[in-house]
Amino acid sequence: MKTLVWVEHDNNAVKDATLAAVTAAGKLGEVHLLVAGANCAAVADEAAKIAGVGKVHLADNAAYEHALAENVAPLVADLMGHHDAFVCPATTTGKNIAPRVAALLDVMQISDILSVEGDKTFTRPIYAGNAIATVTSSDPKLVITVRGTAFEKAETSGGSGTVEAVSGPTDAGLSSFVSSEIAKSERPELTSAKVIVSGGRALKDAETFQEYIIPLADKLGAGVGASRAAVDAGYVPNDYQVGQTGKIVAPEVYIAIGISGAIQHLAGMKDSKTIIAINKDEDAPIFQVADVGLVADLFKAVPELTEKL
């Protein structure tokens, strides 16, 4: 089986989310990558070095510069004539492209897979991760998105893939790039951070969130996350949100402060290696998944913890 993996990148470097997708694709058979962008030959060269990659298809055109799904999907659909499966990371952009590819191929998409059980059999979470479904496709072509936290990242060196230029449909004229506002931070990106400190609605307001969560995160060199309730209340920007409708994370250590543990939040972080919860409500659902739980007033406990580190 030949599998085509869409490479997520910024026209300069391959993003980490791609590496888990390569690992998943490797369980299906021969792995080919698609690098679509503008002036992105360096990305293709980097991608060719990823372990397990056989070939890199490079589509270098201004129409693909910002990975507009309306332009990328027809290109992928064209290339699927020579591939059996299309795999992409379950990121915001990946989840934008994959459904359009599935529609063009007239097949069902298999979303957010957790494991590969056979050539066309996979597991995926349902009911906010409370149940795991095993699904088998009968479609001639597969379109799959991969949960990045469920697979090991492929090694970024050791591969000897060849780069091959390809062309296809370019500007579909259905959408155009206007602008982007990218949050810049010295802290690790949530999806790749080894330690994450998250705050919930109990922190009362944005100023309190900054006062209690940020110093602890700085001491630990951690990424900063938040529950949806905290994001909706305006404590922090949307890109901090962890959960079913936010980012799915699986760090080495996840510290949940003032987070009750609604099912939607647990769905985004319960795969963390060690979960530490601080909450004054001993019946909070977060304690059911926590490895270490502290029933205490966060406004006393967090400063003490920060001071002792």
N, C-alpha and C positions, 0 to 999 in steps of 0.2 A: 504494500500500500504506500502510495506517495502522498505525503502531507505537506501542505503549504501553510507556513506560519507567517502571520503579519507581524512585522517588526515595528514596535512602537519606539519612536525616536524624536529628537528635536532638530533634525537635520545636521546635528553635530556628533551625537553619541547615542548608542543603544540604551534604552531605559530598562531598568531591572525587571519590570513586569514581563518582558519578552522571554527572559531566561527560564521562568517556570513553564511558560507555554512551550518552549523548545523541549523541555524534559517530558511533558505530557505527549507531545507529538512523537517523540522518540519511541514511545511505547506502542505506537501504531505502525511504525515502519520507517521508510526513508524520509528524511527531513529536508525540505527546501524552505528557504526564507524569501519573503518579499519585502524589499526596502523601497518604499514609494515616497518621494520627496523632491526637493529642489536643491541642487548642488550638494548632494548627499553621498557622493562616492566614498567619502571617508567612513560613513556609517556602514556601507556595504562591505568595505574592507574589514572593519571591526567585526561585523556580523559573521563573516566567513571564518573567523578564528574561533567562534563558539564551538565547543565540543559537540560532536555528533551531527554537524551540519554538512550536507552533501553539496548543495548548490544555493547560491544567492541570486535571486532575480532582482535586478536594479532597474526601477522605473524612475528616471530622473526627468521631471517636468514641472514647470511652475504651477500647474493645476493641482499637484499633489503636495505642495509646500506645507499647507496647514492641515493635512489629513482630513479634508472635507469628505464626509462619508459618501455624499452624492457623486463625487468624482472617483474615489478609491474603489467603491463597491463594483462598478462595471469592469474595472481593470482586473479585480480579483476573479469575477465571474468568467472573464475571458481565459484567465490562466487555469481555471478549474477544468478545462478540457483535458489537461494533462496531469491532473491531480485527483486523488480520491477523497481528500478531506481538507477543509480549511479550518485552521486553529488560530485563535487570537486571545490575548489576555482579557480577562473580564474587567477592564478599566472603563472609564467614561467613554473614551474614544473607541475602544474595542467593541463595547456594547452598542455603539452607534453604527459601526460598519457591518458587523456580523448579521444583524437581521435583514439588512438590505441585500447582502450576498445571498442569504437563504431565500429571500423572495425572488431574486433574479434566477436562482437555480430551481425554484419551486420545490424546496425541501423544508423539513422541520428543523429548526435550530435546537441544539442541545446546549443548555446554558449552565455556566458555573460548575463545571464538572469537578469532582473531588478525586476520582480515580478512574483508571482505564482497566476494565475487567475483561475486555476482549476486543476483537476488531471493530465491533459496532455496539459494544455494551459498556456502559459507564454508570457511575454513581453521581448523584447530585442532591443538594439539600432542598427540602420543601418545608412549608410551614415554618418559615423563619429559622430553619436549621434544626427544628425539633424532630424531624424525620429525614431519613436518607433514602431516596428512591433509586432503584436500579433500573435503568432504561436501556432498551435495545432498539436501534434504528433499523428500519427496512428500506430507507432511502438509498438511491444509488450513490449519492454524494453526501458527505457529512459536513455540517457547519457547527463548530464547537467553540464555546468560550470557556476559559480555564480560570478557576479560582487560584490566584497566585500563591496563597498561603498553604495550599494543599500539596504542592509539588516542590521538590528541591530545585534550586536554581542551577541551571546548566553552567559548567565551567566556561569562563570567558576566553580561555586560551586552550590550545591543543588541537583545535579544529583545522581542517585544511580544505574548506569549501571553495568552489570556484565561483567567480562573479560573472553573471551573464546579463547583458542589457536586454530589456524587454520594452515593448511599447503597447499601447492599447488606447481605449477611449480616454480622452483627457477631460476638458472642462464640459460638464454636462449642462452648465448654464442654469442650474436649479438653486444654487446657493453661492454666496461669496463671503470671503473673510473680511470682517470689518476691523476688529481690534481684539486684543486679549489683555487682561490684567492678571499678571502672574505674581502671586505672593512670594516674596523672597525671604528666606529665613536662614540663620546660621545653624538652626537645629536640624536634626535628621528628618527626612521626609517620613511621614507616618507609616507608609507601607513598607519601608525598609529599615525603620528604627529598631534597635535591639531592646530599648527600654522606652516605654510610653507612660506618661503621667496624664491621666484624664480627670476632668472635673465635671460635676453635674449641676443641676439646678440649685442645689443647696448652697452654692457659693454666692447667691443673692444678686450680684451684679458684675459688670465687666471689671470694675476696679478691684473688687474682692478676688475675682478669679486671678487677675494679674498678681495680686499681693500674696496669695497663698500657693498657687500652682506653679507659677514661673520660677520662683527661687528654688523650689524642689527639683524641677526639671533641669535647671541650670546646674545644680550640684551633681545630678546624675548623668548629665550629657544626654538627656532624653528628649524624645519628640513629645509634643503636647497635643492631646486629644480632648474631646468633649462629647457629652451626650447630646442627642437631638434637642432635648429640652433647653440645655444651656445655649446651643446655637440659635434656636428659635427665639430665646429671650434676649439675644444680642450680646451675650458675653464675649463671644469669639466669632470669627468668620466661618463660613460654611465649610471651608476645606479642612477644618479641625474635626469635623463630625465623624465619629466612629459608630458603625451600626449597619443595620440592614439597608438603610437608605443613604448611608455614608460610606466610609472606607472599611474594608475588611482587613484586619490586621492580625498578626500572630507573632508578636515580639517575644524575646526571652522573658521579659518581665513586664507585666501590665499592672499599673497602680490606678485603681478606681477610687476617686475621692468624692464623696457626696453624691454618688450615683446609686440609685435604688436598684437598678438592674432589670429594666423592662426588657421583655423578650427581644424587642427589635435591637436593643443595644448589645445584648448577649450574643446575638447572631453574628455580630461584627468582631467580637474579641475573644470568644470562648476557646479558640484554638491556641491562645497564648500559652507559653510553656509554664509560667508561674503567674498566678493572678493574686494580687494583694488588694484587699478592699478595706476602706475606712468609712464607716457610716454609723451614725448614732442609733439607727433603727436595727435592732438585732434580728428582726424578721424580714429585712430587706432581701429580695431575691438574689442579689449579687453574692450573698454569702453561700448560696447553694453551689456556685461554681468556683468560689475563691479557694485558693490553696492556703492563704493566710488571711484571716479576718480580724479586724480590730473594731470593736464596738466602742466608739468614742466620739466626742465632739471634734469635728475636723478643725475647728478654729483654734483648738488647743493642741491637738495631736500633730497636725502638719507642721506648725512652726517648730515644735520640739524635735520632730524627725529631721527637719531641714537643718536645725542647729547641730544635731549630733553627727550628721554626715561629714 
